[in-house]
Amino acid sequence: MTTQAPTFTQPLQSVAALEGSAAKFVAEVSGVPVPEVSWFRDGQVLSAAALPGIQISFSEGRAVLMIPAVTAAHSGRFSVRATNGAGQATSTAELLVTAETAPPNFIQRLQSMTVRQGSRVRLDVRVTGIPTPVVKFYREGAEIQSSADFQILHEGDRYSLLIAEAFPEDSGTYSVSATNSSGRATSTAELLIQGEEVAVPAKKTKTILCTAQTSQTRQARVENREEAHYQVAAAMMEIHVEEGAVAEHLRHKTPPLVRTKPTSKSPTSTLVSKVAGTRQQSPSPVRHVKAPTPTPVR
């Protein structure tokens, strides 16, 4: 079986109490096996005999010491010790008993803030008062109870509301009230949770994908266009080759073209044609005629 030494998940907090009023110390502790708890005042073990009227309890990791009506004699340092087979742990706080009273006073008020969805949010206040004020957190007027989603912490005079993971529906007006027998004080602030409209990495990824798809589409178009040009060029070459073969075939097989004679009835055209035909068939040789010899004069 795995063992775990005691640990205080919520240590003791100092208390200022008005004489005659109640004072309570609370601590939360964890450990395996479940620790045994002991209380001390100024280093001495506490018991009902040593401090009449005290009430001590320990259940489900929560240790409580209650003094119903304090007197000046109760002032001092109180400690709680948790012990098991794996080790021990101790938490200590002060009890101040006074005849004076002081109303609650916020020495640190709530601060408005804007955070992104999914963020961890912590709202802090610091408040004093005699007797120690009872502090409560509210959202839109409804009291907030400690849970897995909303945790209320108390450390000395600091009180905190911790939101483990904030969502847009957690936006709103938050307030804190501090109350004791002398009065009441409040502090209010606004909390805005911004939703994630479109994540920047998603935009980049989407843009890259679109660009890649566009490039592929353009490349396919270019390839298709080049293929079409190639097919057209091949077809034209085939046509030219076929035309050349046909022309060569006709040149060898087709009889020579015979020119038709002019159909004109003009006598001049007929005579010219006859003369041209005669000259082509039997051209006349050039004759040299000898001039007559002149008769001498006597």
C-alpha positions as CSV (number, residue, x, y, z in Angstrom):
1,M,0.0,0.0,0.0
2,T,1.3,3.4,-0.9
3,T,1.9,5.8,2.0
4,Q,1.9,9.6,2.0
5,A,3.1,11.9,4.7
6,P,0.6,14.4,6.1
7,T,0.3,17.7,4.2
8,F,-1.8,20.8,5.2
9,T,-3.9,21.8,2.2
10,Q,-5.3,24.6,4.3
11,P,-3.2,25.8,7.2
12,L,-4.4,27.5,10.3
13,Q,-5.2,31.3,10.1
14,S,-4.6,33.8,12.9
15,V,-7.8,35.0,14.6
16,A,-8.6,38.3,16.3
17,A,-11.5,37.9,18.6
18,L,-13.5,40.3,20.8
19,E,-13.6,39.3,24.4
20,G,-16.6,37.2,25.2
21,S,-17.1,36.1,21.5
22,A,-16.3,32.8,19.9
23,A,-13.0,32.0,18.2
24,K,-12.4,29.1,15.8
25,F,-9.3,27.6,14.2
26,V,-9.7,25.4,11.1
27,A,-7.2,23.4,9.1
28,E,-7.4,20.8,6.4
29,V,-4.9,18.0,6.1
30,S,-4.3,15.0,3.8
31,G,-2.2,11.9,4.2
32,V,-2.1,8.1,3.7
33,P,-2.9,6.5,6.1
34,V,-5.3,9.1,7.6
35,P,-3.2,11.1,10.1
36,E,-3.9,11.5,13.8
37,V,-4.4,15.1,14.9
38,S,-3.2,16.8,18.1
39,W,-3.6,20.5,19.3
40,F,-1.1,22.6,21.2
41,R,-1.2,26.1,22.9
42,D,2.2,27.7,23.4
43,G,3.8,24.3,23.0
44,Q,1.6,22.5,25.5
45,V,-0.9,19.8,24.6
46,L,-4.4,21.1,24.7
47,S,-7.2,19.2,26.5
48,A,-10.6,20.0,27.9
49,A,-9.1,19.9,31.3
50,A,-6.3,22.4,30.4
51,L,-8.7,24.8,28.6
52,P,-12.3,24.3,29.8
53,G,-15.0,24.8,27.2
54,I,-12.9,24.1,24.1
55,Q,-14.4,21.9,21.3
56,I,-12.0,19.8,19.2
57,S,-13.1,17.7,16.1
58,F,-11.5,16.0,13.2
59,S,-13.5,14.5,10.3
60,E,-12.7,13.9,6.6
61,G,-9.4,15.7,6.8
62,R,-10.9,18.8,8.5
63,A,-9.5,19.7,12.0
64,V,-11.4,22.3,14.0
65,L,-10.8,23.9,17.4
66,M,-13.6,26.1,18.8
67,I,-13.6,28.3,21.9
68,P,-17.2,29.5,22.5
69,A,-16.3,32.5,24.7
70,V,-12.8,33.8,24.7
71,T,-11.1,35.8,27.4
72,A,-7.8,37.6,27.6
73,A,-6.3,34.4,29.1
74,H,-6.9,32.5,25.8
75,S,-4.6,34.7,23.8
76,G,-1.5,32.9,22.6
77,R,-0.1,30.6,19.8
78,F,-2.1,27.6,18.7
79,S,-0.7,24.7,16.7
80,V,-2.1,21.6,15.1
81,R,0.0,18.5,14.4
82,A,-0.8,15.7,12.0
83,T,1.0,12.4,12.2
84,N,1.0,9.0,10.4
85,G,3.4,6.2,9.6
86,A,5.0,8.2,6.8
87,G,5.8,11.4,8.8
88,Q,4.2,14.5,10.4
89,A,3.3,18.1,9.7
90,T,2.5,21.1,11.9
91,S,0.5,24.4,11.3
92,T,0.5,27.4,13.7
93,A,-1.5,30.6,14.1
94,E,-2.1,33.3,16.7
95,L,-5.2,34.1,18.8
96,L,-5.6,37.8,19.8
97,V,-8.3,38.6,22.3
98,T,-9.2,42.3,22.7
99,A,-11.8,44.4,24.3
100,E,-11.7,46.8,21.4
101,T,-13.6,46.4,18.2
102,A,-12.9,47.5,14.7
103,P,-15.2,47.2,11.7
104,P,-14.0,45.4,8.6
105,N,-11.7,47.4,6.4
106,F,-10.4,46.4,2.9
107,I,-6.7,47.2,2.7
108,Q,-6.7,45.5,-0.7
109,R,-9.9,45.7,-2.8
110,L,-11.0,43.6,-5.8
111,Q,-9.6,44.6,-9.1
112,S,-11.5,44.5,-12.4
113,M,-9.8,42.4,-15.1
114,T,-10.1,40.9,-18.6
115,V,-8.7,37.5,-19.3
116,R,-9.0,34.9,-22.1
117,Q,-11.1,31.9,-22.0
118,G,-9.5,28.9,-20.4
119,S,-7.3,31.1,-18.2
120,R,-6.8,30.6,-14.4
121,V,-8.3,33.5,-12.5
122,R,-7.5,34.7,-9.0
123,L,-9.5,37.5,-7.3
124,D,-7.8,38.7,-4.1
125,V,-8.7,41.0,-1.2
126,R,-7.1,41.8,2.1
127,V,-9.4,42.8,5.0
128,T,-8.9,43.5,8.7
129,G,-11.3,43.9,11.6
130,I,-11.9,43.0,15.2
131,P,-13.3,40.5,15.7
132,T,-12.1,38.8,12.5
133,P,-14.7,39.4,9.8
134,V,-16.6,36.7,8.0
135,V,-15.8,37.0,4.3
136,K,-18.0,35.8,1.5
137,F,-17.7,36.1,-2.3
138,Y,-20.6,36.8,-4.7
139,R,-21.3,36.7,-8.4
140,E,-24.2,38.8,-9.7
141,G,-25.5,38.8,-6.1
142,A,-25.4,35.0,-5.7
143,E,-23.0,33.6,-3.0
144,I,-20.2,31.4,-4.3
145,Q,-19.5,28.2,-2.4
146,S,-16.1,26.4,-2.6
147,S,-16.2,23.6,-5.2
148,A,-13.9,22.0,-7.8
149,D,-14.6,25.0,-10.1
150,F,-14.5,27.9,-7.6
151,Q,-12.2,27.6,-4.6
152,I,-12.1,30.1,-1.7
153,L,-8.8,30.5,0.0
154,H,-7.9,32.2,3.3
155,E,-4.3,33.1,4.2
156,G,-3.9,35.5,7.1
157,D,-5.8,38.7,6.1
158,R,-5.9,37.7,2.4
159,Y,-9.0,36.1,1.0
160,S,-9.0,34.7,-2.5
161,L,-11.5,33.3,-5.1
162,L,-9.7,31.0,-7.4
163,I,-11.3,30.0,-10.8
164,A,-9.4,27.0,-12.1
165,E,-10.6,27.5,-15.8
166,A,-12.6,30.5,-16.8
167,F,-15.4,30.5,-19.4
168,P,-17.3,33.4,-21.0
169,E,-20.4,32.5,-18.8
170,D,-18.2,33.3,-15.8
171,S,-18.1,37.0,-16.8
172,G,-20.0,39.4,-14.6
173,T,-19.9,41.5,-11.4
174,Y,-18.1,40.0,-8.5
175,S,-18.2,41.3,-5.0
176,V,-16.8,40.5,-1.5
177,S,-18.5,41.2,1.8
178,A,-16.7,41.3,5.2
179,T,-18.9,41.3,8.3
180,N,-18.2,41.4,12.0
181,S,-20.0,42.6,15.1
182,S,-18.8,46.2,14.4
183,G,-20.0,46.5,10.9
184,R,-19.9,45.4,7.2
185,A,-17.8,46.3,4.2
186,T,-18.0,45.4,0.5
187,S,-15.7,45.5,-2.5
188,T,-16.9,45.1,-6.1
189,A,-15.2,44.6,-9.5
190,E,-16.0,43.4,-13.1
191,L,-14.6,40.2,-14.6
192,L,-14.7,39.8,-18.4
193,I,-13.8,36.5,-20.0
194,Q,-13.1,36.8,-23.7
195,G,-14.1,33.8,-25.8
196,E,-11.7,32.3,-28.4
197,E,-13.2,33.4,-31.7
198,V,-10.6,31.8,-34.0
199,A,-7.3,30.6,-32.9
200,V,-4.3,32.1,-34.6
201,P,-2.6,28.8,-35.3
202,A,-5.9,27.6,-37.0
203,K,-5.9,30.7,-39.2
204,K,-2.3,30.0,-40.3
205,T,-3.0,26.3,-40.9
206,K,-6.1,27.2,-42.9
207,T,-4.2,29.7,-45.0
208,I,-1.4,27.3,-45.7
209,L,-3.8,24.6,-46.7
210,C,-5.6,27.0,-49.0
211,T,-2.4,28.2,-50.6
212,A,-1.3,24.6,-51.1
213,Q,-4.6,23.6,-52.7
214,T,-4.5,26.7,-54.9
215,S,-0.9,25.9,-56.0
216,Q,-1.9,22.3,-56.8
217,T,-4.9,23.5,-58.7
218,R,-2.8,26.0,-60.7
219,Q,-0.1,23.4,-61.3
220,A,-2.8,20.9,-62.6
221,R,-4.2,23.6,-64.9
222,V,-0.8,24.4,-66.3
223,E,-0.1,20.7,-66.8
224,N,-3.5,20.2,-68.5
225,R,-2.8,23.3,-70.7
226,E,0.6,22.0,-71.7
227,E,-0.8,18.6,-72.4
228,A,-3.5,20.2,-74.6
229,H,-0.9,22.2,-76.5
230,Y,1.2,19.1,-76.9
231,Q,-1.8,17.2,-78.3
232,V,-2.7,20.0,-80.7
233,A,0.9,20.3,-81.9
234,A,1.0,16.5,-82.4
235,A,-2.2,16.6,-84.3
236,M,-1.0,19.4,-86.5
237,M,2.2,17.5,-87.3
238,E,0.2,14.5,-88.3
239,I,-2.0,16.7,-90.5
240,H,1.1,18.2,-92.1
241,V,2.7,14.8,-92.7
242,E,-0.6,13.5,-94.1
243,E,-0.9,16.5,-96.4
244,G,2.7,16.1,-97.6
245,A,2.1,12.4,-98.3
246,V,-1.1,13.2,-100.2
247,A,0.6,15.9,-102.2
248,E,3.5,13.6,-103.0
249,H,1.0,10.9,-104.1
250,L,-0.9,13.3,-106.3
251,R,2.2,14.7,-107.9
252,H,3.1,11.2,-109.1
253,K,-0.4,9.9,-110.0
254,T,-2.2,13.0,-111.3
255,P,-1.8,13.9,-115.1
256,P,-0.3,17.3,-115.9
257,L,-2.6,20.2,-115.8
258,V,-3.7,21.2,-119.3
259,R,-4.4,24.8,-119.8
260,T,-7.7,25.6,-121.5
261,K,-7.6,27.8,-124.6
262,P,-9.2,31.1,-124.3
263,T,-12.9,31.1,-125.3
264,S,-12.7,34.6,-126.8
265,K,-14.0,34.9,-130.4
266,S,-11.7,37.9,-131.2
267,P,-10.0,37.4,-134.6
268,T,-6.9,39.0,-133.3
269,S,-6.8,36.5,-130.4
270,T,-7.3,33.7,-132.9
271,L,-4.6,34.9,-135.2
272,V,-2.2,35.4,-132.4
273,S,-2.9,32.0,-131.2
274,K,-2.3,30.5,-134.6
275,V,0.9,32.4,-135.1
276,A,2.1,31.4,-131.7
277,G,1.2,27.8,-132.3
278,T,3.0,27.8,-135.7
279,R,6.1,29.4,-134.2
280,Q,6.2,26.9,-131.5
281,Q,5.8,23.9,-133.8
282,S,8.3,25.0,-136.6
283,P,10.2,28.1,-136.0
284,S,11.3,29.7,-139.3
285,P,15.1,30.0,-139.8
286,V,16.5,33.4,-140.3
287,R,17.4,34.0,-143.9
288,H,20.0,36.4,-145.2
289,V,19.0,38.1,-148.4
290,K,21.8,39.3,-150.6
291,A,21.3,42.8,-151.9
292,P,21.5,43.3,-155.8
293,T,24.8,44.3,-157.2
294,P,24.7,47.9,-158.4
295,T,25.2,48.5,-162.2
296,P,28.3,50.5,-163.0
297,V,27.7,53.8,-164.7
298,R,29.4,54.4,-167.9
